[in-house]
Amino acid sequence: MPDKFSAIWVSHSSINDYLRCPRLYYLNNIYKDPKTGRKISVINPHLALGQVVHDVLESLSELPVEKRFDIPLKVLLNVKWRKVAGKLGGFKDDFEEMKFRDRALTMLSNVESRPGLILEKAIKIKQDLPWYWLSEEENLILCGKIDWIKYNEEDDSIDIIDFKTGKNEESSNSLQLAIYRLLLEHCQKRKIRRASYWYLDKSEIVDFDLPSLEESEKRVMEIALKIKEARRKNDFACERSGCYACEALEKIVSGKAEYIGVGEYNKDIYSLV
């Protein structure tokens, strides 16, 4: 019987870390501060913005359709923003914080003016973190948290939606929605009709052409096996001996970042301000 506690868990974020820089993967997913025994993470205004907007929209999926806009999203934003105000969000000053908060408000105003799928039924997966055995033989588990799963009552199918708060569009080679599809194929029984990105800055929903299940699983497995081998060899060197991807976390390790507190995932949070 495979043991999920000894397995290597991979997700879109950890795979993306590894592809960007093996050292980034190590610092984000394995390294623990020897003093606290906790993993580390860095907060910055862009991350704070994304975190709050996602929190607001995710909270709507738990409400009946007719009650989702009973409370203005601006009010929900004010409540959620307290978690990232000031240094908690890595803001260097009040002006920078106001600029990012205004961006968040614009995104949520876009949703209120063109709510689209928010006014349709959504479903929740029973697991807090959907996962399945990518390979029991290789002791690999694939996991991931999906922003929104729209329910299509007419044919009992579902759509996958990922909220984007950045200004750049996702690459056509991205595995994110392909991974979410793999998870839903294994964690629920409804047919998956489509997968889309919702770019909140411009209130645009863009459908994504998903690769076949076989191709998706093959690509994920190839990277997961590389991660497994790197962990076996403890080989996570930055190929550029220091790069933009791992730079922020390296500053935490070398004591050049400001400690903020413990985050919701029991990680030590730092700011580079």
C-alpha positions as CSV (number, residue, x, y, z in Angstrom):
1,M,0.0,0.0,0.0
2,P,1.5,3.3,-1.0
3,D,2.1,5.9,1.7
4,K,1.0,9.4,0.8
5,F,3.0,10.9,3.7
6,S,6.3,9.6,2.2
7,A,5.3,10.5,-1.4
8,I,6.7,13.4,-3.4
9,W,3.9,15.9,-3.9
10,V,4.0,18.0,-7.1
11,S,1.7,20.8,-8.2
12,H,1.6,23.4,-10.9
13,S,3.4,25.9,-8.6
14,S,6.2,23.5,-7.6
15,I,6.6,22.3,-11.2
16,N,6.8,25.9,-12.3
17,D,9.4,26.6,-9.5
18,Y,11.6,23.8,-10.7
19,L,11.4,24.8,-14.4
20,R,12.3,28.4,-13.5
21,C,15.2,27.4,-11.3
22,P,16.0,24.3,-9.3
23,R,17.3,26.4,-6.4
24,L,14.0,28.3,-6.3
25,Y,12.2,24.9,-6.1
26,Y,14.4,23.9,-3.2
27,L,14.0,27.1,-1.2
28,N,10.3,27.2,-1.8
29,N,9.4,23.6,-1.3
30,I,12.1,21.9,0.8
31,Y,14.2,24.3,2.8
32,K,13.2,25.0,6.4
33,D,14.7,27.7,8.6
34,P,16.9,25.9,11.1
35,K,15.8,28.3,13.9
36,T,12.1,27.9,13.5
37,G,11.7,24.6,11.6
38,R,9.3,26.4,9.2
39,K,9.4,26.9,5.4
40,I,10.0,30.4,4.1
41,S,8.2,32.7,1.7
42,V,8.5,36.3,0.5
43,I,5.7,38.7,0.2
44,N,5.5,41.6,-2.3
45,P,2.8,43.9,-3.5
46,H,2.0,41.7,-6.6
47,L,1.6,38.6,-4.4
48,A,-0.5,40.5,-1.9
49,L,-2.8,41.9,-4.6
50,G,-3.3,38.4,-6.1
51,Q,-3.9,36.8,-2.7
52,V,-6.6,39.3,-1.6
53,V,-8.5,39.3,-4.9
54,H,-8.4,35.5,-5.0
55,D,-9.7,35.3,-1.4
56,V,-12.6,37.6,-2.2
57,L,-13.7,35.7,-5.3
58,E,-13.2,32.3,-3.7
59,S,-15.5,33.3,-0.8
60,L,-18.3,33.9,-3.4
61,S,-18.3,30.3,-4.6
62,E,-19.4,29.2,-1.2
63,L,-22.6,31.3,-1.3
64,P,-25.9,30.6,-3.1
65,V,-25.9,32.3,-6.5
66,E,-28.6,34.8,-5.4
67,K,-26.5,36.0,-2.4
68,R,-23.1,36.4,-4.0
69,F,-23.4,40.1,-4.4
70,D,-25.5,40.9,-1.3
71,I,-22.3,42.4,0.2
72,P,-20.4,44.8,-2.2
73,L,-17.1,43.4,-3.2
74,K,-15.5,46.7,-2.1
75,V,-16.6,45.8,1.5
76,L,-15.1,42.3,1.2
77,L,-11.9,43.8,-0.1
78,N,-11.6,46.1,2.9
79,V,-11.9,43.2,5.2
80,K,-9.5,40.9,3.3
81,W,-6.9,43.7,2.8
82,R,-6.2,43.9,6.5
83,K,-4.2,40.7,6.1
84,V,-1.7,42.4,3.7
85,A,-1.8,46.1,4.9
86,G,1.5,47.8,5.2
87,K,4.5,45.6,5.8
88,L,2.3,42.5,5.8
89,G,2.0,43.0,2.0
90,G,5.6,44.1,1.4
91,F,4.6,47.7,0.6
92,K,7.4,50.2,0.8
93,D,5.0,53.1,1.6
94,D,1.4,54.2,1.8
95,F,1.4,55.4,-1.8
96,E,2.5,52.0,-3.2
97,E,-0.1,50.3,-1.1
98,M,-2.8,52.6,-2.3
99,K,-1.8,52.0,-5.9
100,F,-2.1,48.2,-5.6
101,R,-5.3,48.5,-3.5
102,D,-6.8,50.6,-6.3
103,R,-5.9,47.9,-8.8
104,A,-7.6,45.3,-6.7
105,L,-10.7,47.4,-6.5
106,T,-10.7,47.9,-10.2
107,M,-10.5,44.2,-10.8
108,L,-13.4,43.5,-8.4
109,S,-15.4,46.3,-10.0
110,N,-14.9,44.7,-13.3
111,V,-16.4,41.5,-11.9
112,E,-19.4,43.3,-10.5
113,S,-20.1,45.1,-13.8
114,R,-19.7,41.9,-15.9
115,P,-20.2,39.1,-13.4
116,G,-20.8,36.4,-16.0
117,L,-20.0,33.0,-14.5
118,I,-20.1,34.3,-10.9
119,L,-23.9,34.4,-11.3
120,E,-24.0,30.7,-12.3
121,K,-23.7,27.6,-10.2
122,A,-20.3,26.5,-9.0
123,I,-19.2,23.2,-7.4
124,K,-16.6,22.4,-4.7
125,I,-14.4,19.4,-4.6
126,K,-14.8,17.5,-1.3
127,Q,-11.0,17.5,-0.8
128,D,-9.6,20.7,0.6
129,L,-6.6,20.1,-1.7
130,P,-7.5,17.8,-4.6
131,W,-4.9,15.2,-5.3
132,Y,-4.3,11.7,-6.8
133,W,-1.5,9.2,-7.4
134,L,0.3,10.3,-10.5
135,S,2.4,7.2,-10.1
136,E,2.2,4.8,-7.1
137,E,5.3,3.0,-8.4
138,E,7.3,6.2,-8.5
139,N,5.7,7.4,-5.2
140,L,4.5,10.6,-6.9
141,I,1.3,12.6,-6.1
142,L,-0.2,15.4,-8.2
143,C,-2.1,18.1,-6.3
144,G,-3.6,21.5,-6.8
145,K,-6.2,24.1,-5.8
146,I,-8.6,25.3,-8.5
147,D,-9.9,28.8,-8.4
148,W,-13.4,28.2,-9.7
149,I,-15.3,25.2,-11.1
150,K,-18.5,26.3,-13.0
151,Y,-21.3,23.8,-13.1
152,N,-23.2,23.4,-16.4
153,E,-26.7,22.2,-15.5
154,E,-27.8,21.5,-19.1
155,D,-25.4,18.6,-19.6
156,D,-24.1,18.0,-16.0
157,S,-20.6,19.1,-17.0
158,I,-18.0,21.5,-15.5
159,D,-15.7,24.3,-16.7
160,I,-12.4,25.2,-15.1
161,I,-11.6,28.9,-14.5
162,D,-8.4,30.3,-13.2
163,F,-8.4,34.0,-12.1
164,K,-5.4,36.0,-13.3
165,T,-4.4,39.3,-11.5
166,G,-1.2,39.9,-13.5
167,K,-0.9,41.9,-16.6
168,N,0.8,39.3,-18.8
169,E,-1.2,36.5,-20.5
170,E,-0.4,32.9,-19.7
171,S,1.9,31.1,-22.1
172,S,0.3,28.6,-24.5
173,N,2.8,26.0,-23.1
174,S,1.6,26.4,-19.5
175,L,0.6,23.2,-17.8
176,Q,-1.6,24.9,-15.2
177,L,-5.0,24.2,-16.7
178,A,-3.9,20.9,-18.0
179,I,-2.9,19.9,-14.4
180,Y,-6.3,21.1,-13.1
181,R,-8.0,19.0,-15.7
182,L,-6.0,15.9,-14.7
183,L,-7.0,16.5,-11.1
184,L,-10.7,16.8,-11.9
185,E,-10.6,13.8,-14.1
186,H,-9.4,11.8,-11.0
187,C,-11.3,13.6,-8.2
188,Q,-14.8,13.8,-9.6
189,K,-17.0,12.2,-12.2
190,R,-18.4,15.0,-14.3
191,K,-17.3,15.7,-17.9
192,I,-14.9,18.7,-18.3
193,R,-16.2,20.9,-21.0
194,R,-13.7,23.7,-21.2
195,A,-10.9,25.5,-19.3
196,S,-10.3,29.3,-19.3
197,Y,-8.3,32.1,-17.8
198,W,-10.2,35.1,-16.5
199,Y,-7.9,38.2,-16.8
200,L,-9.4,40.4,-14.2
201,D,-7.5,43.6,-15.1
202,K,-9.3,43.7,-18.5
203,S,-12.3,41.6,-17.5
204,E,-11.6,39.1,-20.3
205,I,-12.2,35.3,-20.3
206,V,-10.0,33.4,-22.7
207,D,-10.5,29.7,-23.4
208,F,-7.4,27.5,-23.4
209,D,-6.8,24.7,-25.8
210,L,-6.1,21.7,-23.5
211,P,-3.7,19.0,-24.6
212,S,-4.9,15.4,-24.5
213,L,-5.0,13.7,-21.1
214,E,-2.2,11.4,-22.3
215,E,0.0,14.2,-23.4
216,S,-0.7,16.2,-20.2
217,E,0.1,13.3,-17.9
218,K,3.3,12.5,-19.9
219,R,4.6,16.1,-19.6
220,V,3.8,16.3,-15.9
221,M,5.4,12.9,-15.3
222,E,8.6,13.8,-17.1
223,I,9.1,16.9,-14.9
224,A,8.0,15.1,-11.7
225,L,10.6,12.4,-12.3
226,K,13.3,15.1,-12.8
227,I,12.2,16.6,-9.5
228,K,12.4,13.2,-7.8
229,E,15.9,12.6,-9.1
230,A,17.0,16.0,-8.0
231,R,15.7,15.3,-4.5
232,R,17.5,11.9,-4.5
233,K,20.8,13.6,-5.4
234,N,20.1,16.7,-3.5
235,D,21.0,18.6,-6.6
236,F,19.3,22.0,-6.7
237,A,22.0,24.3,-8.0
238,C,21.0,27.5,-9.7
239,E,22.2,27.0,-13.3
240,R,23.2,30.7,-13.4
241,S,24.8,30.7,-9.9
242,G,22.2,33.2,-8.8
243,C,19.2,34.4,-10.8
244,Y,16.1,36.6,-10.6
245,A,13.9,33.6,-9.8
246,C,15.8,32.5,-6.6
247,E,17.2,35.9,-5.6
248,A,14.5,36.9,-3.2
249,L,14.5,33.7,-1.2
250,E,18.3,33.7,-1.1
251,K,18.2,37.1,0.6
252,I,16.0,35.5,3.3
253,V,18.5,32.7,3.8
254,S,21.4,35.2,4.0
255,G,19.6,37.4,6.6
256,K,18.9,40.3,4.2
257,A,15.1,40.3,4.5
258,E,12.7,41.6,7.2
259,Y,10.7,39.0,9.1
260,I,7.0,39.7,9.0
261,G,5.4,36.8,10.8
262,V,3.9,33.3,10.3
263,G,1.6,33.0,7.3
264,E,-1.6,30.9,7.0
265,Y,0.3,27.9,5.6
266,N,2.7,28.0,8.7
267,K,5.5,29.5,6.6
268,D,7.7,32.3,7.9
269,I,6.9,35.4,5.8
270,Y,9.6,37.9,4.9
271,S,9.6,41.2,3.0
272,L,12.5,42.7,1.0
273,V,11.4,46.3,1.6
